[in-house]
Amino acid sequence: MAIRYRPLQSALDGRVGGRVGMGRELFKLSARKVATLADAGYYPDGGGLYLQVTSTGAKTWVFRYRFAGRRPEMGMGPLHTVSLADAREAAQEARRQLLAGVDPLAARKAAAARAGGVPTFWEAAQAFIEEQRPGWRNAKHAGQWTSTLDTYARPVIGGKRVDAIDTDDILAVLRPIWTTKTETATRVRQRVEAVLDAATAKRQREGENPARWKGHLSMLLPKRSTVAPVEHFPALPFAELPSFMRALNDRRGEAARALEFTILTASRTGMATGALPAEFAGSLWTVPRERMKAKREHVVPLSGPALAIVSPRLGRRLVFPNDVTGEPLSENAMLALLKRMGYGHVTVHGFRSTFKDWARETTDYPDDMSEVALAHVISDKTRAAYARGTLIEKRRALMQDWADYCWSLTPERRAPAP
């Protein structure tokens, strides 16, 4: 026998501004009518609660409603287990959830997932952050992860269990911000991908990661470079560097010497400001992996001028302490110095680009050698093997030539340290 579907008179006929439109009539069914109904179909009790009678005579309670443009149907249990009164109580709770802006079916699935050991995305994200916290170099990372996922992912997929998240869910998170907040959206995608990868490793989900970019989301979203071109750190043209270094030579204070050292070693700001005397041996500076962006130890052969700057400072607790507090210098100290010198249009990090441009355009050193000097990770295995085998002395010659160029207008600074 075909099932007859009676007209739906849902008490929840729309959600506008967080409010749920309520029907005019409740409690249409009676215990006697429920017991005697035999024809297949849906019989409304009001407020979204229906008794479904199948062609076999089985009777089941269902709750039908609208939420976020969808019309879910939530089973409330069979009549032989759930009485009319119990079904009405369950429907009333579902209506309360809708009034609070909660999808009752999703909430029930999330509760079942918690009971069954499969976490919701937000639970998995919090667990991932706590597990990774000890390995993050910067204590701010945990806060940044929590903030971005809480703001952009949690409202959409936070209550959904990790094994039920699909591509449509990820797109629902990313599309609203992909073209307007591209950098943030990229980080959100990467962090969602990491959380789901961890869930897969814990056997909490299976299959491909729906947040994967290559060969997946890259086919569905425009490339980041087309909607938000990469902005490089403002750099000083290498032709202007010798005159800048001459002006810097006249400056006093730890910020000036730290900036000199940073430029001469083509290092990142944090590498120089966090330098410890124990990292220096002879004319080599070995930065431990814990302080490196790529988590790989980095050895810098020091030129004569760079060694002359650092040698008298090796008896300190820090090589470049703040003049006033004795704590490590901040990047802002160097930026403030640049502004005072009239170079506020460039950044400290930009001097690494200045070094790269100089090496590429004015020297015959292999490109990989300057990449190693910058502590860049070389992805190609053959090139990486070559780079690892590059002799320190060859790199020392590169850094000495760089120092000679930096101080070409300040001859007294070119002499090697005694």
Buried (B, 14 or more C-beta within 10 A) or exposed (E): EEEEEEEEBBBBBEBEEEEBEBBEEBEBBEEEEBEEBEEBBBBBBBBBBBBBBEEEEEBBBBBBBBBEEEEBEBEBBEBEEBBBEBBBEBBEEBBEBBBEEBBBBBBBBBEEBEEEEBBBBBBBBBBBBEEBEEEEEEEEBBEBBBEBBBEBBBEBBBBBBBBBBEBEBBBBBBEEBBBEBBEBBBBBBEBBBBBBBBBBEBEBBEEEBBBBBEEBBEEEBEEBEEEBEEEEEEBBEBEEBBEBBBBBBEBEEBBBBBBBBBBBBBBBBBBBBBBBEEBBEEBBBEBEEEBBEEEEEBBBBBBBBBBBBBBEBEEEEBBBBBEEEEEBBBBEBBBEBBEEBEBEEBBBBBBBBBBBBBBEEEBEBBEBBBBBBBBBEBEEEEBBEBBEEBEEEEBBBBBBBBBBBBBBBBEEBBEEBE
